[in-house]
């Protein structure tokens, strides 16, 4: 059967979960459904972050500690800052 005559499964009207949608799209190509798509607009509201430089000597030490703790560098530093701020509030 040629590519143009290839049958595709219909896209389910609703998915019961994100996992079900993921399973469908993991086994189907969006290119087979381009005639069924439409352009949409979405409004994305992401929280702003402030990037603060950290001395290289600290970065290497923090990276090792974060790896031992099983968290990202950003998470570890945020935890430390939070703890320090909480201690100052008491």
C-alpha positions as a LaTeX table, in Angstrom:
\begin{tabular}{lrrr}
\hline
Residue & $x$ (\AA) & $y$ (\AA) & $z$ (\AA) \\
\hline
Unk1 & 0.00 & 0.00 & 0.00 \\
Unk2 & 1.41 & 3.40 & $-0.90$ \\
Unk3 & 2.05 & 6.06 & 1.76 \\
Unk4 & $-0.87$ & 8.18 & 0.45 \\
Unk5 & $-3.32$ & 5.29 & 0.79 \\
Unk6 & $-2.09$ & 4.26 & 4.22 \\
Unk7 & $-4.90$ & 3.90 & 6.77 \\
Unk8 & $-4.48$ & 5.64 & 10.11 \\
Unk9 & $-6.27$ & 5.02 & 13.38 \\
Unk10 & $-8.72$ & 7.76 & 14.26 \\
Unk11 & $-7.61$ & 10.16 & 16.99 \\
Unk12 & $-9.70$ & 9.43 & 20.07 \\
Unk13 & $-12.23$ & 12.17 & 20.85 \\
Unk14 & $-11.04$ & 12.23 & 24.48 \\
Unk15 & $-8.20$ & 10.61 & 26.36 \\
Unk16 & $-8.95$ & 9.38 & 29.87 \\
Unk17 & $-5.47$ & 10.33 & 31.09 \\
Unk18 & $-2.22$ & 11.91 & 30.03 \\
Unk19 & $-0.74$ & 8.43 & 30.01 \\
Unk20 & $-3.34$ & 7.26 & 27.50 \\
Unk21 & $-2.61$ & 10.24 & 25.24 \\
Unk22 & 1.12 & 9.59 & 25.55 \\
Unk23 & 0.64 & 5.93 & 24.60 \\
Unk24 & $-1.35$ & 6.94 & 21.52 \\
Unk25 & 1.20 & 9.50 & 20.32 \\
Unk26 & 4.13 & 7.22 & 21.16 \\
Unk27 & 2.76 & 4.77 & 18.60 \\
Unk28 & 1.44 & 7.25 & 16.01 \\
Unk29 & 3.08 & 10.01 & 13.99 \\
Unk30 & 1.62 & 13.51 & 13.94 \\
Unk31 & 2.61 & 13.69 & 10.28 \\
Unk32 & $-0.13$ & 11.14 & 9.56 \\
Unk33 & $-2.71$ & 13.53 & 11.05 \\
Unk34 & $-1.66$ & 16.92 & 9.65 \\
Unk35 & $-4.98$ & 17.35 & 7.82 \\
Unk36 & $-6.77$ & 17.05 & 11.18 \\
Unk37 & $-4.73$ & 19.68 & 13.01 \\
Unk38 & $-5.46$ & 23.35 & 13.46 \\
Unk39 & $-3.50$ & 26.30 & 14.72 \\
Unk40 & $-4.19$ & 27.34 & 18.31 \\
Unk41 & $-3.05$ & 30.14 & 20.55 \\
Unk42 & $-2.05$ & 29.48 & 24.13 \\
Unk43 & $-1.17$ & 31.84 & 26.93 \\
Unk44 & 1.84 & 30.66 & 28.89 \\
Unk45 & 2.50 & 32.23 & 32.24 \\
Unk46 & 5.85 & 31.22 & 33.61 \\
Unk47 & 7.20 & 32.49 & 36.86 \\
Unk48 & 10.10 & 34.85 & 36.52 \\
Unk49 & 13.44 & 33.77 & 37.81 \\
Unk50 & 16.42 & 35.85 & 38.76 \\
Unk51 & 19.77 & 34.37 & 37.87 \\
Unk52 & 22.48 & 35.07 & 40.40 \\
Unk53 & 26.13 & 34.37 & 39.52 \\
Unk54 & 27.98 & 31.99 & 41.81 \\
Unk55 & 31.76 & 31.88 & 42.13 \\
Unk56 & 33.26 & 28.95 & 40.22 \\
Unk57 & 34.97 & 27.63 & 43.36 \\
Unk58 & 31.57 & 27.38 & 45.06 \\
Unk59 & 29.89 & 25.89 & 42.00 \\
Unk60 & 32.19 & 22.88 & 41.94 \\
Unk61 & 31.66 & 22.20 & 45.66 \\
Unk62 & 27.90 & 22.66 & 45.41 \\
Unk63 & 27.72 & 20.37 & 42.37 \\
Unk64 & 29.42 & 17.57 & 44.31 \\
Unk65 & 27.13 & 18.07 & 47.33 \\
Unk66 & 24.02 & 18.19 & 45.12 \\
Unk67 & 25.04 & 14.96 & 43.40 \\
Unk68 & 25.50 & 13.25 & 46.78 \\
Unk69 & 22.07 & 14.53 & 47.88 \\
Unk70 & 20.46 & 13.44 & 44.57 \\
Unk71 & 19.15 & 16.93 & 43.70 \\
Unk72 & 20.02 & 19.63 & 41.19 \\
Unk73 & 22.39 & 22.45 & 42.07 \\
Unk74 & 19.49 & 24.90 & 41.79 \\
Unk75 & 17.32 & 22.90 & 44.18 \\
Unk76 & 20.10 & 22.60 & 46.75 \\
Unk77 & 20.91 & 26.31 & 46.68 \\
Unk78 & 17.21 & 27.22 & 46.93 \\
Unk79 & 16.88 & 24.93 & 49.96 \\
Unk80 & 19.90 & 26.54 & 51.61 \\
Unk81 & 18.65 & 30.06 & 50.96 \\
Unk82 & 15.19 & 29.13 & 52.24 \\
Unk83 & 16.66 & 27.63 & 55.42 \\
Unk84 & 18.81 & 30.71 & 56.00 \\
Unk85 & 15.86 & 33.06 & 55.49 \\
Unk86 & 13.67 & 31.02 & 57.84 \\
Unk87 & 16.39 & 31.06 & 60.49 \\
Unk88 & 16.59 & 34.85 & 60.19 \\
Unk89 & 12.83 & 35.22 & 60.61 \\
Unk90 & 12.70 & 33.31 & 63.93 \\
\hline
\end{tabular}
